[in-house]
Amino acid sequence: MTSRAASRPVGTVTRGTTNPNRLRRMDRWITAAHGAELRRAADPVAVDLGYGAAPWTAVELLARLRAGAPRTRVVGVEIEPARVAAAKPYERDGLVFRHGGFEIPVPQRPLLVRAANVLRQYDEAEVAAVWERLCARLAPADPARGSRGGLLVEGTCDEIGRRHVWVALGPEGPRTVTFATRLGSLERPSDLAERLPKALIHRNVPGEPVHSFLRDFDRAWAAAAPYASYGARQRWIRSVRDLTTDWPVVDGPSRWRQGEVTVAWGALAPRGVAHA
């Protein structure tokens, strides 16, 4: 009885909603931000945690990561056994599916864990413990090799992947927050507030840093309205450039052109929370 309890996956079953190409923005960012780590590793393993009722996101993750890091292997992990069984026919070279949860049932420490739309149903108070558990499973940093270690990317997007916000964490904890959107669908930057990850979504209130950031982003967007005649992309780039005056934006124009902006976690972290 003890051994059965010890082997029980950690976590709860999600709704399982998934669609092909839903996580393209997150995957695109991962390949740019973490591709060098994957290429340096002799046996890079990535985990698609909670891939849902269909395996599309894991299949796509393998293709996208291997385009820049051909040795990468992907393990799709799901807590619902029926979903694992349904995914098995999609296994191929470099892609397998496993039953499990936050304990990450792979023998080695992964270089990447992607957890998209997994913590949406959890309470905010549970996030810190989940992050800590997942970060502890990441490949450790190796300064001698210039490696910062594994990466956990945890966030939320809409059903077809037009709007997405995620937190990137290393073995040491949270590093950055990225906002990504299909610019043609955006009325104002604060539209992304509904896709904030669980650690931030209830903090979008006056007095909290993420609320101040989105307020300033909307103001910069309004001030950049003349650039709209050149297209939404130019308006976004100008808005982000103005944000850099007061906010620690850590990426540059090549990412802004993709409809992205990445900010240091410490600037947006909730006030008075341990994982901040």
N, C-alpha and C positions, 0 to 999 in steps of 0.2 A: 504493500500500500504506500509506503514511503517513497519507493522508487518511482511509482506511477505519478505521485504528486510532484516529485522533483522534476519529472520530464514533461510536465504539462506546460504548454506554451504560455508565455506571459503576455497578457493583453486581452482585448475583447474584439469580437467580430465587427467589422465595419459594414457600412451599407453596400460596399462593393461596386459602386458606380464607377464606370470606366468607359473611355471612348478612344478609338485610335487617334494618335497624334495629339492627345490632350496635354502631354507634358513636354512638348517640343521646346517651349521657351526655357524651361528648367534644364532640359538636356543640353540645349545649345550653350547655356551659361556654364554648365558643368564641364563640357569639353574645352571651353576656353579657359576657365579658372583652374581646373584640376587636371587637365590633359597631360601636363608635364610630369606630374606625380605618377600617373598611370603608365606613362611611357618608360619612366625610369625603373619601375618595379619589374622583377623577374617573373612574378606570377600575380598580376593585379586582379583582385576579386572585387566586384561591385555587387551590392545587394539591393534589389528592388523590394522594399518592405511594404507589405500590404498592397499588392498589385491589383487586387479586386476580383470581380467575378469573371473576368476574361484576362488573358495574359498579354494583351497588346502592348502595354507599357514596358514590360520586361523585354519583349522581342525587339521593340524599337530602341530601348536603351542599349542593348547589345550592338545593334547596327551602328548607332551613333558613336558609341565609345570606341568601337573597333576601327572606325574610319580614321581615328587619330592615334589609337593605341591598340594595335592588332592582337596583342596577347591577352587582352582583358577578357575575363570570364564573368558572367552574370548569374547570380542565384536569385530566383524569385521566391520570396517567402510569404506565405499566407497562413493565417491562423484557422481558417475554415477548411477542413480536409476535403470537402467536395470541390472546392475551387482548385486545390492542388491536383486532384485527380483529373479534373477537366483540362488542366494546363499541360499535363504530361505529354500528350501527343505533339506539343509544340517544342519539346526539347530537341536540341541540336548541339553541334559542336560549340562549346562555350556557353551553353544555356541549360540550366537545370532548375527544377522547382522543388521546394521543400516545405514541409509542414512546420510552422513555428511562429514565434512572435518576437517580442522585444529582446529575448535572449539571443537572437540571431544564430540559428543552428548551422553554422559553418565552422569547420575545424580551425581555420586560420583567421586572423584579424583582417577584416575587409579594408580596402583602401577607400571605398566609397559606400555609404548607405544613403539611399534616397527614400524618403518617407513622405510621399505626397498625399494630402487629404486623409491622413491616418489619424491625427490627433484632433480633428475637427469635433468629434463627438465626446472628447474627454473634457473634464473640468480643468480650468486654468491652473488650479492648485496641483494637478497631477503632472504638469508639463516638466517641471524641474527634475523630478525623479526619472521620467522617461528619457529626457535628454542625457542625464548623468549616466544612465544605464547604457544607452546607445553609444555615447562617446567613449565609455570604458571599453567597448568592443572594437573601436577603431584601431587601425595600425598605428603604432606609436611614432612620434617624431624622431628623426635621426639627423641631428644637426651636422654630423660629419659628412653626410651625403647630401646635405642641403634640402632635406625633406622635412616638411611640416607635419607629416603623418596623414592619417586618413581624414575624410571629410564626411560629415553628416549634413544632408540638405533636407530640411523639413519645412513644409509650407502647404499652401492651399491655392487652388485655382478654380475657375468656373468650369462648367461641364464640357466646354469645347476649347478650353485653354487660351482664351483671349486675354484674361487677366489673372495675374499670378503674383504672389508675394511669398518669399521664403527666407528662412534664416539658415546661414551656413555656420557649422560648428566644427572645430577641430578637437583633438584629444583634450585640449585645455579648456574647452567650452565655446560659447558663442563668439563669432567673429564679425559677421556682417548681416545686413538685411538687404534683400534685392527686391525691387518693384519692377515688374515686367508686364507690358501690355501691347496689344494690337492697337496702334495709335489711331487708326481710322475709326475705332469704336469708342474712343474716349471723349467724354464731354469736358471733364476736369480731372486732375490727378487724384483728388480725394475719392473718385469713383472706386479706386482700388481698395478703399478701407474695408469693403465687405469681404475682401479676400485676405485680410491680414491673418497670419497664423494664430493659433490659439493663445500663444504667449502674449500677443499684442492686441487682439481684436476687441477685448473688453476694456482696453486702456486708451481707446480713441475718445477721450473725454478731456475737457479743459484741465490744464495742470499737468498732463502727462506728455512726455517728449514726443511720442508718435503723433499725437494730436497737433502739437505745435509744428512738427515737420510737415504734415499734410496741409495745414493752414498756410504755411509759408510757400509750399509747392503750388497751391491754388493761386496765391497772390502772384508768384512768379509767372505762372501760366497766363494769368490775366494781363500782366504787364507785357508779355511776349505776344499778345494778340496780333500786332502788325505782321509778325512772321508767319502767320497762318496763310497769308497769300502765297507763300513759298511751299506750303504743305505742312501737315501735322508734325512731320519729322523735324523740320527746322524749328518749329515752335517749341517742341519738346527739348531739343538740344539747347536752345536759348534759355529755356526755363531752368534746366538743370545747371547750366553754366552760372546762372544767377544764384542758385541755391548754394553753390560752392563757397560763397562769401561767408555764410554762417553755419554751414553743415559740413561734416567730414565725409564728403563724397569720395569714394576710394577707387572709382573707375574713371574712364575717360571717354572722349567723343566716339571712339570705335564701338563702345558698348551702348552709348546713348543713342546712336543711330539705329540700334536694334529695338528701341523702345524700352530701354532698361536704365536703371540707376541703382547703384549699390552704395550703402551708407554703413559706416562703422556701427556695430551693435551697441557700443557704449553710449552713443548719442541718442538712441531710440529705446533703450532698455526701460522697462517699467520701474517706476520709483518704488524703493523699499522692498524689492523682491529678491530673494536669495540668488536666483539664477541670473540676475541682472549684473 
